[in-house]
Each structure stands twice: as structure tokens, then as C-alpha cells.
């Protein structure tokens, strides 16, 4: 897999039935190693190791229902009292971060009502803070540490 715009991390990989698999320590199972999964694994590891997000307060591929359709948020970060704080949407490195990608995470946020949204393709990372009282948002220069959420 390609080098991302993130620190380098070690992962357990294996070949199973002709496919490359990666062990997801957060879901505690082997998953198919796709370009998007590579970004997801590296970005979540970045949040945990560099930004001090507690792994125990993170849900990976968290299901949600919108208009009777089931979707999966790549990652949801919760507070210690179980309230969702932040959503992450990961794309493969070759996928451009467009308005359509932001619309996807905003749709998910109708369910979660978090204050922070992150979109990444592993090369570019965008984080915005939602100001619900003013119905606006601002892009942040960097991803906040968990203690600053």
C-alpha cells in the first residue's frame, strides 16, 4: 500500500484465500485490505497515537439508519458519557475530496449531531467544527487532540 500523509505505523497483514487482509485491532478481526481500509486503519491509528483519542471510545464502521437505509460511518468518537463527538469519513487515496464527500458525512451527522467532522483520503485531511447555535461551520487548521473536543 502507498505511503500516506500520516506517520508510518506497523500493521499485521496476511494472505487469506488469495486476498490481502489486515488485522483491525478496533474491530478485533481480519478485514480485506482495500485502499480505503488502508486509509481508515492509518487514520484511526493517527487519532489514537498522535491525537490521544481513546480507542475504547471509538466505533469503527458504526452503523446508522437514514430513511430506512443502513449506512456505516467509518469512525465515530464518543465522550466518556457515551455522547458522539466526532465523525470520520475515509476515502481511498485516489478519491478526491469533493463537496459530495462532505455531503455524505453531513447526512450522517443528521443522525449523530456531533460538533466535529473529519474527511480524509490519507493524503489530505479536512476537519471542521460545527457551530449549531449559529448554524455554521469552520474549517480547522489542524485536527484537535481528544482533550480539546
C-alpha positions as a printed Julia matrix, in Angstrom:
149×3 Matrix{Float64}:
   0.0     0.0    0.0
   1.12    3.53  -0.63
   2.65    5.89   1.91
   0.01    8.3    3.22
   0.34   11.8    4.59
   0.4    10.3    8.09
   3.09    8.82  10.32
   4.1     5.28   9.38
   2.59    2.52  11.52
   3.1    -1.23  11.69
   0.13   -3.48  10.96
  -0.46   -7.22  10.91
  -1.3    -8.42   7.43
  -1.84  -11.88   5.99
  -2.87  -13.63   2.8
  -6.17  -15.47   3.11
  -7.95  -17.12   0.2
  -5.89  -15.1   -2.27
  -6.67  -11.76  -0.64
  -4.53   -9.48   1.47
  -6.06   -8.99   4.88
  -5.23   -6.55   7.67
  -5.99   -7.11  11.32
  -8.27   -4.37  12.64
  -7.42   -4.07  16.33
 -10.5    -1.9   16.92
 -13.0    -4.35  15.44
 -10.83   -7.29  16.59
 -10.98   -9.14  13.29
  -9.28   -9.55   9.94
 -10.68   -7.37   7.13
  -9.88   -7.13   3.43
  -7.1    -4.63   2.79
  -8.51   -2.17   0.27
  -7.14    1.32  -0.36
  -9.96    2.81   1.73
  -9.31    0.34   4.55
  -5.62    1.31   4.46
  -6.61    4.95   4.98
  -9.1     4.02   7.72
  -6.57    1.92   9.65
  -3.82    4.53   9.4
  -6.05    7.48  10.23
  -7.62    5.83  13.26
  -4.17    4.87  14.48
  -3.14    8.53  14.0
  -6.08    9.69  16.13
  -5.24    7.2   18.88
  -1.45    7.54  18.92
  -0.87   11.16  17.94
  -4.06   12.93  19.0
  -4.74   10.83  22.14
  -8.21    9.61  21.19
  -9.13    6.69  23.49
  -9.55    3.56  21.36
 -12.2     2.4   23.84
 -14.36    5.42  22.93
 -14.19    4.85  19.19
 -16.53    2.82  16.99
 -15.22    1.74  13.58
 -17.72    1.25  10.76
 -20.56    2.26  13.04
 -23.99    1.5   11.55
 -26.68    4.11  11.23
 -30.07    4.2    9.57
 -31.23    7.06   7.35
 -34.67    6.77   5.74
 -34.73    3.0    6.35
 -31.35    2.58   4.64
 -28.36    1.32   6.59
 -25.05    3.16   6.22
 -21.73    2.92   8.03
 -19.73    5.82   9.38
 -16.03    4.99   9.1
 -15.43    6.07  12.69
 -17.4     7.71  15.46
 -15.66    9.08  18.53
 -17.64    9.26  21.76
 -17.31   11.18  25.01
 -16.82    9.35  28.29
 -20.58    9.59  28.89
 -21.38    7.98  25.52
 -22.29   11.07  23.51
 -20.96   11.14  19.92
 -18.36   13.91  19.47
 -16.75   13.42  16.09
 -17.36   11.62  12.78
 -14.67   10.46  10.37
 -15.21    9.65   6.71
 -12.34    7.93   4.9
 -11.84    7.61   1.18
  -9.18    5.84  -0.86
  -6.12    7.98  -1.69
  -7.13    8.33  -5.34
 -10.59    9.69  -4.42
 -10.73   13.46  -4.5
 -12.29   15.16  -1.51
 -15.25   16.95  -3.07
 -18.43   18.61  -1.94
 -20.18   15.27  -2.48
 -17.95   13.63   0.16
 -18.79   16.4    2.64
 -22.49   16.0    1.86
 -22.18   12.3    2.75
 -20.72   13.0    6.2
 -23.22   15.82   6.79
 -26.07   13.35   6.07
 -24.58   11.01   8.65
 -24.39   13.89  11.08
 -28.17   14.37  10.96
 -28.21   11.13  12.98
 -25.24   11.79  15.29
 -25.33   15.59  15.79
 -21.58   15.82  16.5
 -19.59   19.04  16.7
 -16.63   17.83  14.6
 -16.41   16.25  11.15
 -13.26   14.87   9.53
 -12.89   13.81   5.91
  -9.64   12.21   4.72
  -8.24   10.31   1.77
  -4.99    9.71   3.61
  -3.25   12.45   1.67
  -5.47   15.38   2.58
  -7.36   15.74   5.84
 -10.14   18.24   6.48
 -11.63   18.9    9.89
 -14.47   21.26  10.59
 -16.21   22.32  13.76
 -19.97   22.71  13.62
 -21.46   25.71  15.41
 -25.05   24.58  15.94
 -26.17   27.8   17.6
 -25.2    29.88  14.54
 -25.89   27.09  12.05
 -22.42   27.46  10.6
 -19.1    25.65  10.46
 -15.43   26.49  10.31
 -12.5    24.54   8.92
  -9.78   23.96  11.48
  -6.08   24.28  10.66
  -5.37   21.02  12.46
  -7.2    18.1   13.95
  -7.75   18.74  17.65
  -6.48   16.47  20.4
  -9.22   14.5   22.1
  -8.91   16.68  25.22
  -9.87   19.73  23.11
 -13.13   18.34  21.72
